[in-house]
Amino acid sequence: MANHPDYRAQAAKCRAEADAATLDNVRDQRLRAEAAWIEMAVRQERVASSRIAREAPVAIHLQTEQGIP
């Protein structure tokens, strides 16, 4: 899981580039890119939460079967 890109850092970079842009079209493009990175970050976080919720009962069951407190 550690191999996932840092989507929020990429979004922040795009925001900084948008703030520094002097051309409207460049600023708009960087803001669109920021929005896309944020969307990917939210999706990644949602998938991670779902995975934890889905796998937790299995882990508890395995621990119970093996007598691990």
PyMOL Python script that loads the backbone (N, CA, C, O; Angstrom):
from pymol import cmd

cmd.read_pdbstr("""\
ATOM      1  N   MET A   1       0.804  -1.180   0.000  1.00  0.00           N
ATOM      2  CA  MET A   1       0.000   0.000   0.000  1.00  0.00           C
ATOM      3  C   MET A   1       0.862   1.266   0.000  1.00  0.00           C
ATOM      4  O   MET A   1       0.395   2.330  -0.407  1.00  0.00           O
ATOM      5  N   ALA A   2       2.070   1.162   0.438  1.00  0.00           N
ATOM      6  CA  ALA A   2       2.936   2.328   0.532  1.00  0.00           C
ATOM      7  C   ALA A   2       3.366   2.837  -0.837  1.00  0.00           C
ATOM      8  O   ALA A   2       3.971   3.905  -0.932  1.00  0.00           O
ATOM      9  N   ASN A   3       3.070   2.107  -1.882  1.00  0.00           N
ATOM     10  CA  ASN A   3       3.482   2.515  -3.216  1.00  0.00           C
ATOM     11  C   ASN A   3       2.516   3.489  -3.879  1.00  0.00           C
ATOM     12  O   ASN A   3       2.760   3.940  -4.998  1.00  0.00           O
ATOM     13  N   HIS A   4       1.419   3.816  -3.195  1.00  0.00           N
ATOM     14  CA  HIS A   4       0.461   4.745  -3.768  1.00  0.00           C
ATOM     15  C   HIS A   4       1.042   6.156  -3.801  1.00  0.00           C
ATOM     16  O   HIS A   4       1.714   6.577  -2.859  1.00  0.00           O
ATOM     17  N   PRO A   5       0.786   6.871  -4.864  1.00  0.00           N
ATOM     18  CA  PRO A   5       1.269   8.262  -4.905  1.00  0.00           C
ATOM     19  C   PRO A   5       0.543   9.101  -3.848  1.00  0.00           C
ATOM     20  O   PRO A   5      -0.568   8.773  -3.432  1.00  0.00           O
ATOM     21  N   ASP A   6       1.177  10.165  -3.435  1.00  0.00           N
ATOM     22  CA  ASP A   6       0.583  11.078  -2.461  1.00  0.00           C
ATOM     23  C   ASP A   6      -0.282  12.068  -3.228  1.00  0.00           C
ATOM     24  O   ASP A   6       0.184  13.127  -3.651  1.00  0.00           O
ATOM     25  N   TYR A   7      -1.552  11.706  -3.400  1.00  0.00           N
ATOM     26  CA  TYR A   7      -2.464  12.508  -4.205  1.00  0.00           C
ATOM     27  C   TYR A   7      -2.667  13.901  -3.620  1.00  0.00           C
ATOM     28  O   TYR A   7      -2.765  14.874  -4.367  1.00  0.00           O
ATOM     29  N   ARG A   8      -2.730  14.007  -2.325  1.00  0.00           N
ATOM     30  CA  ARG A   8      -2.952  15.325  -1.711  1.00  0.00           C
ATOM     31  C   ARG A   8      -1.732  16.233  -1.908  1.00  0.00           C
ATOM     32  O   ARG A   8      -1.890  17.444  -2.069  1.00  0.00           O
ATOM     33  N   ALA A   9      -0.538  15.675  -1.900  1.00  0.00           N
ATOM     34  CA  ALA A   9       0.660  16.478  -2.164  1.00  0.00           C
ATOM     35  C   ALA A   9       0.655  16.969  -3.607  1.00  0.00           C
ATOM     36  O   ALA A   9       1.036  18.106  -3.884  1.00  0.00           O
ATOM     37  N   GLN A  10       0.224  16.112  -4.520  1.00  0.00           N
ATOM     38  CA  GLN A  10       0.129  16.525  -5.923  1.00  0.00           C
ATOM     39  C   GLN A  10      -0.901  17.643  -6.083  1.00  0.00           C
ATOM     40  O   GLN A  10      -0.686  18.588  -6.842  1.00  0.00           O
ATOM     41  N   ALA A  11      -2.017  17.531  -5.369  1.00  0.00           N
ATOM     42  CA  ALA A  11      -3.046  18.571  -5.429  1.00  0.00           C
ATOM     43  C   ALA A  11      -2.492  19.897  -4.912  1.00  0.00           C
ATOM     44  O   ALA A  11      -2.743  20.952  -5.493  1.00  0.00           O
ATOM     45  N   ALA A  12      -1.744  19.834  -3.822  1.00  0.00           N
ATOM     46  CA  ALA A  12      -1.155  21.054  -3.262  1.00  0.00           C
ATOM     47  C   ALA A  12      -0.156  21.681  -4.235  1.00  0.00           C
ATOM     48  O   ALA A  12      -0.080  22.903  -4.360  1.00  0.00           O
ATOM     49  N   LYS A  13       0.597  20.842  -4.911  1.00  0.00           N
ATOM     50  CA  LYS A  13       1.554  21.341  -5.910  1.00  0.00           C
ATOM     51  C   LYS A  13       0.812  22.051  -7.051  1.00  0.00           C
ATOM     52  O   LYS A  13       1.228  23.117  -7.507  1.00  0.00           O
ATOM     53  N   CYS A  14      -0.282  21.448  -7.498  1.00  0.00           N
ATOM     54  CA  CYS A  14      -1.068  22.068  -8.570  1.00  0.00           C
ATOM     55  C   CYS A  14      -1.648  23.395  -8.113  1.00  0.00           C
ATOM     56  O   CYS A  14      -1.685  24.355  -8.882  1.00  0.00           O
ATOM     57  N   ARG A  15      -2.101  23.456  -6.864  1.00  0.00           N
ATOM     58  CA  ARG A  15      -2.649  24.718  -6.334  1.00  0.00           C
ATOM     59  C   ARG A  15      -1.578  25.796  -6.305  1.00  0.00           C
ATOM     60  O   ARG A  15      -1.833  26.941  -6.679  1.00  0.00           O
ATOM     61  N   ALA A  16      -0.382  25.433  -5.861  1.00  0.00           N
ATOM     62  CA  ALA A  16       0.711  26.408  -5.821  1.00  0.00           C
ATOM     63  C   ALA A  16       1.053  26.890  -7.227  1.00  0.00           C
ATOM     64  O   ALA A  16       1.309  28.076  -7.438  1.00  0.00           O
ATOM     65  N   GLU A  17       1.056  25.976  -8.178  1.00  0.00           N
ATOM     66  CA  GLU A  17       1.338  26.359  -9.567  1.00  0.00           C
ATOM     67  C   GLU A  17       0.233  27.259 -10.110  1.00  0.00           C
ATOM     68  O   GLU A  17       0.505  28.201 -10.855  1.00  0.00           O
ATOM     69  N   ALA A  18      -1.015  26.969  -9.736  1.00  0.00           N
ATOM     70  CA  ALA A  18      -2.131  27.812 -10.179  1.00  0.00           C
ATOM     71  C   ALA A  18      -2.011  29.210  -9.586  1.00  0.00           C
ATOM     72  O   ALA A  18      -2.245  30.207 -10.269  1.00  0.00           O
ATOM     73  N   ASP A  19      -1.649  29.272  -8.319  1.00  0.00           N
ATOM     74  CA  ASP A  19      -1.490  30.577  -7.666  1.00  0.00           C
ATOM     75  C   ASP A  19      -0.363  31.397  -8.284  1.00  0.00           C
ATOM     76  O   ASP A  19      -0.424  32.626  -8.309  1.00  0.00           O
ATOM     77  N   ALA A  20       0.654  30.719  -8.778  1.00  0.00           N
ATOM     78  CA  ALA A  20       1.802  31.409  -9.374  1.00  0.00           C
ATOM     79  C   ALA A  20       1.606  31.724 -10.858  1.00  0.00           C
ATOM     80  O   ALA A  20       2.374  32.494 -11.435  1.00  0.00           O
ATOM     81  N   ALA A  21       0.596  31.142 -11.466  1.00  0.00           N
ATOM     82  CA  ALA A  21       0.401  31.308 -12.911  1.00  0.00           C
ATOM     83  C   ALA A  21      -0.018  32.738 -13.241  1.00  0.00           C
ATOM     84  O   ALA A  21      -0.804  33.364 -12.529  1.00  0.00           O
ATOM     85  N   THR A  22       0.528  33.221 -14.331  1.00  0.00           N
ATOM     86  CA  THR A  22       0.159  34.561 -14.796  1.00  0.00           C
ATOM     87  C   THR A  22      -0.847  34.498 -15.938  1.00  0.00           C
ATOM     88  O   THR A  22      -1.517  35.489 -16.229  1.00  0.00           O
ATOM     89  N   LEU A  23      -0.954  33.366 -16.573  1.00  0.00           N
ATOM     90  CA  LEU A  23      -1.900  33.187 -17.671  1.00  0.00           C
ATOM     91  C   LEU A  23      -3.166  32.496 -17.163  1.00  0.00           C
ATOM     92  O   LEU A  23      -3.093  31.519 -16.417  1.00  0.00           O
ATOM     93  N   ASP A  24      -4.309  33.006 -17.570  1.00  0.00           N
ATOM     94  CA  ASP A  24      -5.587  32.442 -17.124  1.00  0.00           C
ATOM     95  C   ASP A  24      -5.732  30.969 -17.501  1.00  0.00           C
ATOM     96  O   ASP A  24      -6.186  30.158 -16.693  1.00  0.00           O
ATOM     97  N   ASN A  25      -5.348  30.632 -18.723  1.00  0.00           N
ATOM     98  CA  ASN A  25      -5.530  29.242 -19.166  1.00  0.00           C
ATOM     99  C   ASN A  25      -4.637  28.283 -18.376  1.00  0.00           C
ATOM    100  O   ASN A  25      -5.037  27.152 -18.102  1.00  0.00           O
ATOM    101  N   VAL A  26      -3.456  28.718 -18.017  1.00  0.00           N
ATOM    102  CA  VAL A  26      -2.556  27.880 -17.215  1.00  0.00           C
ATOM    103  C   VAL A  26      -3.132  27.724 -15.812  1.00  0.00           C
ATOM    104  O   VAL A  26      -3.149  26.624 -15.260  1.00  0.00           O
ATOM    105  N   ARG A  27      -3.604  28.829 -15.240  1.00  0.00           N
ATOM    106  CA  ARG A  27      -4.198  28.759 -13.907  1.00  0.00           C
ATOM    107  C   ARG A  27      -5.408  27.818 -13.907  1.00  0.00           C
ATOM    108  O   ARG A  27      -5.546  26.983 -13.013  1.00  0.00           O
ATOM    109  N   ASP A  28      -6.271  27.953 -14.893  1.00  0.00           N
ATOM    110  CA  ASP A  28      -7.450  27.096 -14.975  1.00  0.00           C
ATOM    111  C   ASP A  28      -7.076  25.626 -15.126  1.00  0.00           C
ATOM    112  O   ASP A  28      -7.694  24.756 -14.513  1.00  0.00           O
ATOM    113  N   GLN A  29      -6.075  25.359 -15.934  1.00  0.00           N
ATOM    114  CA  GLN A  29      -5.644  23.965 -16.134  1.00  0.00           C
ATOM    115  C   GLN A  29      -5.101  23.384 -14.836  1.00  0.00           C
ATOM    116  O   GLN A  29      -5.400  22.237 -14.503  1.00  0.00           O
ATOM    117  N   ARG A  30      -4.315  24.151 -14.103  1.00  0.00           N
ATOM    118  CA  ARG A  30      -3.739  23.666 -12.846  1.00  0.00           C
ATOM    119  C   ARG A  30      -4.826  23.471 -11.784  1.00  0.00           C
ATOM    120  O   ARG A  30      -4.730  22.561 -10.960  1.00  0.00           O
ATOM    121  N   LEU A  31      -5.867  24.330 -11.799  1.00  0.00           N
ATOM    122  CA  LEU A  31      -6.977  24.158 -10.862  1.00  0.00           C
ATOM    123  C   LEU A  31      -7.784  22.909 -11.203  1.00  0.00           C
ATOM    124  O   LEU A  31      -8.255  22.212 -10.304  1.00  0.00           O
ATOM    125  N   ARG A  32      -7.947  22.624 -12.488  1.00  0.00           N
ATOM    126  CA  ARG A  32      -8.627  21.387 -12.890  1.00  0.00           C
ATOM    127  C   ARG A  32      -7.806  20.179 -12.466  1.00  0.00           C
ATOM    128  O   ARG A  32      -8.353  19.174 -12.013  1.00  0.00           O
ATOM    129  N   ALA A  33      -6.491  20.283 -12.617  1.00  0.00           N
ATOM    130  CA  ALA A  33      -5.619  19.182 -12.197  1.00  0.00           C
ATOM    131  C   ALA A  33      -5.697  18.986 -10.683  1.00  0.00           C
ATOM    132  O   ALA A  33      -5.722  17.853 -10.202  1.00  0.00           O
ATOM    133  N   GLU A  34      -5.736  20.079  -9.942  1.00  0.00           N
ATOM    134  CA  GLU A  34      -5.872  19.987  -8.484  1.00  0.00           C
ATOM    135  C   GLU A  34      -7.152  19.240  -8.125  1.00  0.00           C
ATOM    136  O   GLU A  34      -7.135  18.354  -7.271  1.00  0.00           O
ATOM    137  N   ALA A  35      -8.252  19.589  -8.767  1.00  0.00           N
ATOM    138  CA  ALA A  35      -9.531  18.935  -8.487  1.00  0.00           C
ATOM    139  C   ALA A  35      -9.453  17.435  -8.787  1.00  0.00           C
ATOM    140  O   ALA A  35      -9.996  16.621  -8.040  1.00  0.00           O
ATOM    141  N   ALA A  36      -8.785  17.079  -9.868  1.00  0.00           N
ATOM    142  CA  ALA A  36      -8.645  15.662 -10.223  1.00  0.00           C
ATOM    143  C   ALA A  36      -7.822  14.918  -9.173  1.00  0.00           C
ATOM    144  O   ALA A  36      -8.176  13.805  -8.785  1.00  0.00           O
ATOM    145  N   TRP A  37      -6.728  15.525  -8.711  1.00  0.00           N
ATOM    146  CA  TRP A  37      -5.900  14.886  -7.689  1.00  0.00           C
ATOM    147  C   TRP A  37      -6.675  14.706  -6.395  1.00  0.00           C
ATOM    148  O   TRP A  37      -6.559  13.672  -5.738  1.00  0.00           O
ATOM    149  N   ILE A  38      -7.472  15.715  -6.023  1.00  0.00           N
ATOM    150  CA  ILE A  38      -8.275  15.610  -4.801  1.00  0.00           C
ATOM    151  C   ILE A  38      -9.292  14.489  -4.943  1.00  0.00           C
ATOM    152  O   ILE A  38      -9.504  13.721  -4.005  1.00  0.00           O
ATOM    153  N   GLU A  39      -9.919  14.389  -6.101  1.00  0.00           N
ATOM    154  CA  GLU A  39     -10.881  13.315  -6.346  1.00  0.00           C
ATOM    155  C   GLU A  39     -10.218  11.943  -6.207  1.00  0.00           C
ATOM    156  O   GLU A  39     -10.799  11.024  -5.631  1.00  0.00           O
ATOM    157  N   MET A  40      -9.002  11.811  -6.738  1.00  0.00           N
ATOM    158  CA  MET A  40      -8.280  10.541  -6.614  1.00  0.00           C
ATOM    159  C   MET A  40      -7.928  10.250  -5.160  1.00  0.00           C
ATOM    160  O   MET A  40      -7.982   9.098  -4.731  1.00  0.00           O
ATOM    161  N   ALA A  41      -7.566  11.289  -4.393  1.00  0.00           N
ATOM    162  CA  ALA A  41      -7.244  11.104  -2.977  1.00  0.00           C
ATOM    163  C   ALA A  41      -8.463  10.621  -2.209  1.00  0.00           C
ATOM    164  O   ALA A  41      -8.367   9.707  -1.390  1.00  0.00           O
ATOM    165  N   VAL A  42      -9.604  11.232  -2.473  1.00  0.00           N
ATOM    166  CA  VAL A  42     -10.834  10.839  -1.800  1.00  0.00           C
ATOM    167  C   VAL A  42     -11.189   9.392  -2.145  1.00  0.00           C
ATOM    168  O   VAL A  42     -11.576   8.612  -1.275  1.00  0.00           O
ATOM    169  N   ARG A  43     -11.053   9.049  -3.411  1.00  0.00           N
ATOM    170  CA  ARG A  43     -11.344   7.680  -3.842  1.00  0.00           C
ATOM    171  C   ARG A  43     -10.407   6.691  -3.158  1.00  0.00           C
ATOM    172  O   ARG A  43     -10.844   5.644  -2.680  1.00  0.00           O
ATOM    173  N   GLN A  44      -9.118   7.022  -3.113  1.00  0.00           N
ATOM    174  CA  GLN A  44      -8.147   6.138  -2.469  1.00  0.00           C
ATOM    175  C   GLN A  44      -8.480   5.954  -0.984  1.00  0.00           C
ATOM    176  O   GLN A  44      -8.400   4.840  -0.467  1.00  0.00           O
ATOM    177  N   GLU A  45      -8.849   7.030  -0.303  1.00  0.00           N
ATOM    178  CA  GLU A  45      -9.188   6.950   1.115  1.00  0.00           C
ATOM    179  C   GLU A  45     -10.447   6.118   1.331  1.00  0.00           C
ATOM    180  O   GLU A  45     -10.534   5.349   2.289  1.00  0.00           O
ATOM    181  N   ARG A  46     -11.419   6.274   0.441  1.00  0.00           N
ATOM    182  CA  ARG A  46     -12.664   5.506   0.547  1.00  0.00           C
ATOM    183  C   ARG A  46     -12.384   4.011   0.348  1.00  0.00           C
ATOM    184  O   ARG A  46     -12.929   3.174   1.068  1.00  0.00           O
ATOM    185  N   VAL A  47     -11.547   3.683  -0.619  1.00  0.00           N
ATOM    186  CA  VAL A  47     -11.201   2.280  -0.871  1.00  0.00           C
ATOM    187  C   VAL A  47     -10.454   1.696   0.333  1.00  0.00           C
ATOM    188  O   VAL A  47     -10.718   0.564   0.740  1.00  0.00           O
ATOM    189  N   ALA A  48      -9.537   2.459   0.892  1.00  0.00           N
ATOM    190  CA  ALA A  48      -8.784   1.971   2.054  1.00  0.00           C
ATOM    191  C   ALA A  48      -9.711   1.727   3.240  1.00  0.00           C
ATOM    192  O   ALA A  48      -9.571   0.725   3.941  1.00  0.00           O
ATOM    193  N   SER A  49     -10.656   2.636   3.467  1.00  0.00           N
ATOM    194  CA  SER A  49     -11.609   2.464   4.566  1.00  0.00           C
ATOM    195  C   SER A  49     -12.492   1.244   4.339  1.00  0.00           C
ATOM    196  O   SER A  49     -12.752   0.473   5.263  1.00  0.00           O
ATOM    197  N   SER A  50     -12.944   1.077   3.113  1.00  0.00           N
ATOM    198  CA  SER A  50     -13.783  -0.082   2.792  1.00  0.00           C
ATOM    199  C   SER A  50     -13.016  -1.386   2.980  1.00  0.00           C
ATOM    200  O   SER A  50     -13.560  -2.374   3.474  1.00  0.00           O
ATOM    201  N   ARG A  51     -11.751  -1.375   2.581  1.00  0.00           N
ATOM    202  CA  ARG A  51     -10.928  -2.580   2.720  1.00  0.00           C
ATOM    203  C   ARG A  51     -10.756  -2.936   4.194  1.00  0.00           C
ATOM    204  O   ARG A  51     -10.860  -4.104   4.570  1.00  0.00           O
ATOM    205  N   ILE A  52     -10.496  -1.942   5.018  1.00  0.00           N
ATOM    206  CA  ILE A  52     -10.329  -2.188   6.455  1.00  0.00           C
ATOM    207  C   ILE A  52     -11.617  -2.751   7.043  1.00  0.00           C
ATOM    208  O   ILE A  52     -11.591  -3.723   7.797  1.00  0.00           O
ATOM    209  N   ALA A  53     -12.743  -2.135   6.694  1.00  0.00           N
ATOM    210  CA  ALA A  53     -14.038  -2.600   7.218  1.00  0.00           C
ATOM    211  C   ALA A  53     -14.352  -4.009   6.743  1.00  0.00           C
ATOM    212  O   ALA A  53     -14.925  -4.804   7.489  1.00  0.00           O
ATOM    213  N   ARG A  54     -13.985  -4.319   5.517  1.00  0.00           N
ATOM    214  CA  ARG A  54     -14.272  -5.644   4.961  1.00  0.00           C
ATOM    215  C   ARG A  54     -13.362  -6.709   5.563  1.00  0.00           C
ATOM    216  O   ARG A  54     -13.800  -7.834   5.805  1.00  0.00           O
ATOM    217  N   GLU A  55     -12.101  -6.363   5.804  1.00  0.00           N
ATOM    218  CA  GLU A  55     -11.133  -7.353   6.267  1.00  0.00           C
ATOM    219  C   GLU A  55     -11.118  -7.519   7.786  1.00  0.00           C
ATOM    220  O   GLU A  55     -10.643  -8.544   8.277  1.00  0.00           O
ATOM    221  N   ALA A  56     -11.616  -6.558   8.534  1.00  0.00           N
ATOM    222  CA  ALA A  56     -11.582  -6.635   9.997  1.00  0.00           C
ATOM    223  C   ALA A  56     -12.314  -7.863  10.534  1.00  0.00           C
ATOM    224  O   ALA A  56     -11.758  -8.565  11.379  1.00  0.00           O
ATOM    225  N   PRO A  57     -13.530  -8.153  10.086  1.00  0.00           N
ATOM    226  CA  PRO A  57     -14.206  -9.356  10.611  1.00  0.00           C
ATOM    227  C   PRO A  57     -13.440 -10.648  10.296  1.00  0.00           C
ATOM    228  O   PRO A  57     -13.451 -11.584  11.095  1.00  0.00           O
ATOM    229  N   VAL A  58     -12.788 -10.698   9.159  1.00  0.00           N
ATOM    230  CA  VAL A  58     -12.016 -11.886   8.800  1.00  0.00           C
ATOM    231  C   VAL A  58     -10.829 -12.032   9.743  1.00  0.00           C
ATOM    232  O   VAL A  58     -10.533 -13.135  10.204  1.00  0.00           O
ATOM    233  N   ALA A  59     -10.154 -10.936  10.029  1.00  0.00           N
ATOM    234  CA  ALA A  59      -9.003 -10.978  10.929  1.00  0.00           C
ATOM    235  C   ALA A  59      -9.432 -11.406  12.330  1.00  0.00           C
ATOM    236  O   ALA A  59      -8.751 -12.201  12.977  1.00  0.00           O
ATOM    237  N   ILE A  60     -10.558 -10.878  12.792  1.00  0.00           N
ATOM    238  CA  ILE A  60     -11.063 -11.254  14.118  1.00  0.00           C
ATOM    239  C   ILE A  60     -11.415 -12.739  14.143  1.00  0.00           C
ATOM    240  O   ILE A  60     -11.117 -13.436  15.113  1.00  0.00           O
ATOM    241  N   HIS A  61     -12.040 -13.211  13.093  1.00  0.00           N
ATOM    242  CA  HIS A  61     -12.409 -14.633  13.010  1.00  0.00           C
ATOM    243  C   HIS A  61     -11.161 -15.514  13.039  1.00  0.00           C
ATOM    244  O   HIS A  61     -11.129 -16.523  13.745  1.00  0.00           O
ATOM    245  N   LEU A  62     -10.148 -15.140  12.285  1.00  0.00           N
ATOM    246  CA  LEU A  62      -8.919 -15.933  12.261  1.00  0.00           C
ATOM    247  C   LEU A  62      -8.238 -15.944  13.624  1.00  0.00           C
ATOM    248  O   LEU A  62      -7.731 -16.976  14.064  1.00  0.00           O
ATOM    249  N   GLN A  63      -8.231 -14.785  14.293  1.00  0.00           N
ATOM    250  CA  GLN A  63      -7.637 -14.729  15.628  1.00  0.00           C
ATOM    251  C   GLN A  63      -8.394 -15.615  16.610  1.00  0.00           C
ATOM    252  O   GLN A  63      -7.785 -16.285  17.444  1.00  0.00           O
ATOM    253  N   THR A  64      -9.720 -15.618  16.513  1.00  0.00           N
ATOM    254  CA  THR A  64     -10.552 -16.432  17.390  1.00  0.00           C
ATOM    255  C   THR A  64     -10.282 -17.916  17.154  1.00  0.00           C
ATOM    256  O   THR A  64     -10.157 -18.693  18.100  1.00  0.00           O
ATOM    257  N   GLU A  65     -10.194 -18.295  15.888  1.00  0.00           N
ATOM    258  CA  GLU A  65      -9.925 -19.711  15.563  1.00  0.00           C
ATOM    259  C   GLU A  65      -8.564 -20.156  16.094  1.00  0.00           C
ATOM    260  O   GLU A  65      -8.403 -21.300  16.518  1.00  0.00           O
ATOM    261  N   GLN A  66      -7.589 -19.253  16.070  1.00  0.00           N
ATOM    262  CA  GLN A  66      -6.239 -19.609  16.485  1.00  0.00           C
ATOM    263  C   GLN A  66      -6.025 -19.381  17.980  1.00  0.00           C
ATOM    264  O   GLN A  66      -4.942 -19.652  18.499  1.00  0.00           O
ATOM    265  N   GLY A  67      -7.041 -18.891  18.668  1.00  0.00           N
ATOM    266  CA  GLY A  67      -6.936 -18.670  20.098  1.00  0.00           C
ATOM    267  C   GLY A  67      -6.097 -17.476  20.465  1.00  0.00           C
ATOM    268  O   GLY A  67      -5.565 -17.406  21.574  1.00  0.00           O
ATOM    269  N   ILE A  68      -5.968 -16.539  19.559  1.00  0.00           N
ATOM    270  CA  ILE A  68      -5.204 -15.321  19.830  1.00  0.00           C
ATOM    271  C   ILE A  68      -6.156 -14.297  20.459  1.00  0.00           C
ATOM    272  O   ILE A  68      -7.193 -13.982  19.874  1.00  0.00           O
ATOM    273  N   PRO A  69      -5.818 -13.776  21.641  1.00  0.00           N
ATOM    274  CA  PRO A  69      -6.710 -12.812  22.303  1.00  0.00           C
ATOM    275  C   PRO A  69      -6.775 -11.476  21.569  1.00  0.00           C
ATOM    276  O   PRO A  69      -7.482 -10.567  22.003  1.00  0.00           O
TER     277      PRO A  69
END
""", "prot")
cmd.dss("prot")
cmd.show_as("cartoon", "prot")
cmd.util.cbc("prot")
cmd.orient("prot")
